[in-house]
Amino acid sequence: MKYSRIRGTGSYLPERVLHNSELEQLIDTTDEWIRERTGICQRHIAAESETTLDLAEAAARNALDAADMQPSDLDLIIIATTTPDCVFPSVACLLQKRLGVTNGSPAFDVQAVCAGFAYALGIADNFIRGNSASSVLVIGAETFSRILNWEDRNTCVLFGDGAGAVILGASDEPGIHSTHLHADGRYEELLHVPHGVSRGYDVMQQQKAFVEMRGNEVFRMAVSKLHEVVEEALVANSIDKSEIDWLVPHQANIRIIQATARKLRMSMDKVVLTVQDHGNTSAASIPLALDTAVRDGRIKRGDKLLLEGFGGGFAWGAALVTY
């Protein structure tokens, strides 16, 4: 039986850093309020000339270098994003061209917002287990700043731009033990961008398609569903939470992360925390956190990881991984 293992990780953050102190000049907020409510100190904002493709490419090349691979070695590219460069083609197809991959292998995008990377990882894992691919590039990439209302302090303080990537390779030993994906569309209005190509396109043309969120309701649902899906992953693999070396959560909000850790009775010392440095980068936040902890030496080969994310839809998911 074939399994998928992580061969390399990579990430990229735009050069522009937006500190809380700058937001104090834009909206009715303070650095102290943002830190206490979210844990965020700063976020990275893509330059006007930078697109999601640019961020994804940089993260992809870093992951390829870490895996000691060439783009021509890839036989599948999956990108999780809510903020693609254009309606079509997909960012994955654009990246395939940018990387010079001409072997005709499939490339496509996945849209599950902040749970997007978990979804993309699950899809990639199934491609490898089904012998349909052997080397897969999985990326979460967002230019979320493009869909923010910079007059709405409930949302604009939370999000930033960035990209994270992993290379999965076929293996005889488990790397990704299991993935667990869920959604419930009944809660659409609690966290959404209400306009798009086939609904409210006139609003889109006026560049007023912004994220809208009911924070308290989202918080409660996120904590509940993340706890459930992590427990599901533990039960499915017959392991105890004490066997987990690192929780690598979606970096949405320090309070959500802390509440999830408490429910799992996990010390925050075992949680990879990067939200303070780049805010909520949606689909990019899990692979960004993963790459950060791999490169600084916290996560080592053989460590057991729990990856989990929750986002609009609602959509949520988790993966149990041996790195």
C-alpha positions, 0 to 999 in steps of 0.5 A, a space after each residue: 500500500 502506498 502512503 504519502 509523506 512530506 518531503 519538503 516545506 516552504 513559505 513566503 510572506 510579502 515584504 510589506 509589514 503592516 503593524 497594529 500601530 498603523 491600523 490605529 491611524 486608519 480605524 477606531 482601534 488600538 494595538 492593545 485591543 488587537 493584541 488582547 482580542 486576537 494575539 496579532 501584532 502585525 500582518 504582511 500585505 502584498 504589493 500592488 504588483 504582487 498576486 496570489 500566483 507570485 506568492 504561491 511560486 515563491 513558496 513552491 520554489 522554497 519547498 522544492 529546494 527543501 525536498 531537493 526536487 525539480 519542478 519537472 518531478 511534479 505530477 500534480 499541483 493543488 492550490 488552496 485559495 480564496 483569492 485567485 488571480 482571475 476567474 480562470 484559469 486556476 492559480 495552479 495552472 498558472 503556476 504550472 506554466 510559471 514553473 515550466 512543468 510541461 508533462 501534462 500532469 493535472 493542476 487545479 485549485 481548491 476553495 474551502 477558505 481557511 480549511 482549504 489547505 486541509 482539503 487540498 492535503 486530503 485530496 493529494 493524499 488520496 491521489 497518492 494512495 490511489 496510485 494516481 500521483 507520486 509527487 504532489 505540490 500542495 499550496 495554500 496561498 492568499 492575497 486576502 487583503 484584496 477582499 478586506 474593508 479597511 474601515 471594518 475593524 472586526 475584519 481588517 485587523 485579522 487578516 494578511 497575505 502569504 503562502 505556504 507549501 508542502 511537497 508530498 511523495 509516495 512512501 511505503 510508510 505512513 506520513 499522512 495517517 488520515 485526513 478528516 474533512 467536513 462542511 455545513 453550508 447552513 452557516 454561510 452568512 456568519 462568515 462570507 463574501 456575499 458577492 461574486 461572478 453570478 451573484 452581485 457582480 455589479 458590486 464586484 465591479 465596484 470593488 466592494 466585495 468584502 469579507 463579512 463576519 459575525 465574530 462571536 458566532 464564528 468563534 463558538 462554532 470554530 472551537 466546537 468543530 475543531 475539537 470534534 475533528 481533532 478527536 475524530 482523527 485521534 480515534 480513527 488512528 487509535 492514539 491518545 492526545 498525549 502522543 501528539 508532539 505538535 498541534 499545528 492549527 489554522 492561525 486565525 485568532 489566539 483565543 480560538 487556538 488557546 480554547 482548542 488546546 484547552 479542550 485537548 488538554 494540550 500545553 501551549 508549549 506543544 502548539 505552533 503559534 505564528 498568528 502574532 507575526 502574520 495574522 490570519 492568512 486563510 488557506 496559507 496559515 497552516 503550511 506557513 506555521 508548519 514551515 516555520 516550525 520545521 525550519 526553526 527546528 521545533 518539528 523534527 522527522 518522526 514527530 506526530 503532528 495534528 493539523 487543523 483548520 476552520 473557515 467560511 462555508 463553514 468548512 473544517 478539517 484535520 490531518 494526523 501526520 508523521 513528519 
